Each structure stands twice: as C-alpha cells, then as structure tokens.
C-alpha cells in the first residue's frame, strides 16, 4: 500500500513538472539613434527641418531618438538662439551622442 502511494505521488510530481515549451518573440530595435548631453530643459530639437521637441528628453539614459539610417540635419535652439547646427550620418545599430554647447 505504501509503495503504491509513493509510486503514485512520484508519478504526479513528475507529471506536474512537465509543461509545454514557451515560445516568445522579441523585437529588437536595430535602427540608429541620437542622444544629446548637456541640453537645457528649454533647448528645442529639430531633425531634417521637422520639430521633434525638447532635446533634453533624448539624453541616452531614459530614451534615445530613433531615426532611419542615413544623413540627417540636426538643429538645437534655445530661446531663439542656435546652439547646434550639424549634419550627421547614422549607420546601422549606432547610437550617436551629441554634446550640446551652452
């Protein structure tokens, strides 16, 4: 009787340990990105003539600005004053960090 109980218990434990394989799909961002250091909270960012928002939001720690591969014109202004105007080339899977001058 004891042997039957132990065998049944071991069988149930073995059955409980079995599970279906888990399959997951993760999308990895492979586009290049820009990050800006030293940007004041009032510095405004435009890429290729399109207003993006505050440059400080894309500090490379919390988030980066994902762009398509290629050449882009970067403009950072603060209260009407141009702080940075630069053309950059971004290749695959590259994060370029730009220091914004004061």
The 8 nearest C-alpha neighbors of each residue, nearest first, counted from 0:
[[1, 3, 2, 4, 5, 6, 7, 8],
 [2, 0, 4, 3, 5, 6, 7, 8],
 [1, 3, 5, 0, 4, 6, 7, 8],
 [2, 4, 6, 0, 1, 5, 7, 8],
 [5, 3, 1, 7, 2, 6, 8, 0],
 [4, 6, 8, 2, 7, 3, 9, 1],
 [7, 5, 3, 9, 8, 4, 2, 10],
 [8, 6, 10, 4, 5, 9, 3, 11],
 [7, 9, 5, 11, 10, 6, 4, 12],
 [10, 8, 12, 6, 11, 7, 13, 5],
 [9, 11, 7, 13, 8, 12, 6, 14],
 [12, 10, 14, 8, 13, 9, 15, 7],
 [13, 11, 15, 9, 14, 10, 8, 16],
 [14, 12, 10, 16, 11, 15, 9, 17],
 [13, 15, 11, 12, 17, 16, 10, 18],
 [16, 14, 12, 17, 13, 11, 18, 10],
 [17, 15, 13, 14, 12, 18, 11, 10],
 [18, 16, 14, 15, 13, 19, 12, 20],
 [19, 17, 20, 16, 15, 14, 21, 13],
 [18, 20, 21, 17, 22, 16, 15, 14],
 [21, 19, 18, 22, 17, 23, 16, 24],
 [22, 20, 19, 23, 18, 24, 17, 25],
 [21, 23, 20, 24, 19, 25, 18, 26],
 [24, 22, 25, 21, 20, 26, 19, 27],
 [23, 25, 26, 22, 27, 21, 28, 20],
 [26, 24, 27, 23, 28, 22, 29, 21],
 [25, 27, 28, 24, 29, 23, 30, 22],
 [26, 28, 29, 25, 30, 24, 92, 31],
 [29, 27, 30, 26, 92, 31, 65, 25],
 [30, 28, 92, 27, 31, 91, 93, 32],
 [29, 31, 92, 28, 91, 67, 65, 66],
 [30, 32, 93, 92, 91, 94, 66, 65],
 [31, 33, 65, 94, 64, 66, 63, 93],
 [34, 32, 95, 64, 94, 63, 96, 65],
 [33, 35, 96, 59, 58, 57, 63, 97],
 [36, 34, 97, 58, 96, 98, 57, 38],
 [37, 35, 98, 38, 58, 99, 97, 34],
 [36, 38, 99, 98, 39, 35, 100, 55],
 [39, 37, 55, 99, 36, 54, 42, 35],
 [38, 40, 42, 41, 55, 37, 54, 77],
 [39, 41, 55, 42, 38, 53, 54, 56],
 [40, 42, 39, 77, 43, 53, 78, 55],
 [43, 41, 77, 39, 76, 40, 54, 53],
 [44, 42, 53, 76, 75, 54, 52, 77],
 [45, 43, 75, 54, 52, 51, 53, 74],
 [44, 46, 50, 74, 49, 51, 48, 73],
 [47, 45, 73, 49, 48, 72, 74, 50],
 [46, 48, 72, 49, 71, 73, 45, 74],
 [47, 49, 46, 45, 50, 72, 74, 73],
 [50, 48, 45, 46, 47, 51, 44, 52],
 [49, 51, 45, 52, 44, 48, 46, 43],
 [52, 50, 45, 44, 49, 46, 53, 43],
 [53, 51, 44, 43, 50, 54, 45, 56],
 [52, 54, 43, 55, 56, 44, 42, 40],
 [53, 55, 44, 56, 43, 57, 42, 38],
 [56, 54, 38, 57, 53, 40, 58, 39],
 [57, 55, 54, 58, 53, 62, 61, 63],
 [58, 56, 63, 34, 62, 55, 59, 54],
 [57, 59, 35, 34, 60, 55, 36, 56],
 [58, 60, 34, 63, 62, 57, 61, 35],
 [61, 59, 58, 62, 63, 57, 34, 56],
 [60, 62, 59, 58, 57, 63, 56, 34],
 [63, 61, 59, 57, 60, 58, 64, 56],
 [62, 64, 57, 59, 34, 33, 32, 65],
 [63, 65, 33, 32, 57, 66, 34, 62],
 [66, 64, 32, 31, 63, 30, 33, 67],
 [67, 65, 32, 31, 30, 64, 68, 33],
 [68, 66, 30, 69, 31, 65, 89, 32],
 [67, 69, 89, 90, 31, 91, 66, 30],
 [70, 68, 89, 88, 67, 90, 71, 87],
 [69, 71, 88, 87, 89, 86, 72, 68],
 [70, 72, 87, 86, 47, 73, 88, 69],
 [71, 73, 86, 47, 46, 85, 87, 74],
 [74, 72, 46, 85, 84, 86, 45, 71],
 [73, 75, 84, 45, 83, 44, 46, 76],
 [74, 76, 44, 83, 43, 82, 81, 42],
 [77, 75, 81, 43, 82, 80, 42, 79],
 [76, 78, 42, 80, 79, 41, 43, 81],
 [77, 79, 80, 76, 41, 42, 43, 81],
 [80, 78, 77, 76, 81, 82, 43, 42],
 [79, 81, 77, 76, 78, 82, 75, 83],
 [82, 80, 76, 83, 75, 77, 79, 84],
 [83, 81, 76, 75, 100, 80, 77, 101],
 [84, 82, 75, 74, 81, 85, 99, 76],
 [85, 83, 74, 73, 75, 82, 81, 86],
 [84, 86, 73, 72, 83, 87, 74, 71],
 [85, 87, 72, 71, 73, 70, 88, 84],
 [88, 86, 71, 70, 85, 72, 89, 73],
 [87, 89, 70, 69, 71, 90, 86, 68],
 [88, 90, 69, 68, 31, 70, 87, 93],
 [91, 89, 68, 93, 31, 69, 92, 88],
 [90, 92, 31, 93, 30, 68, 29, 89],
 [91, 93, 31, 29, 30, 90, 94, 32],
 [94, 92, 31, 91, 90, 95, 32, 89],
 [95, 93, 32, 33, 31, 96, 92, 34],
 [94, 96, 33, 34, 93, 32, 97, 89],
 [95, 97, 34, 35, 33, 94, 98, 36],
 [96, 98, 35, 34, 99, 36, 95, 33],
 [99, 97, 36, 35, 37, 100, 96, 38],
 [98, 100, 37, 38, 36, 97, 83, 35],
 [101, 99, 82, 98, 83, 37, 38, 36],
 [100, 99, 82, 37, 38, 39, 77, 83]]
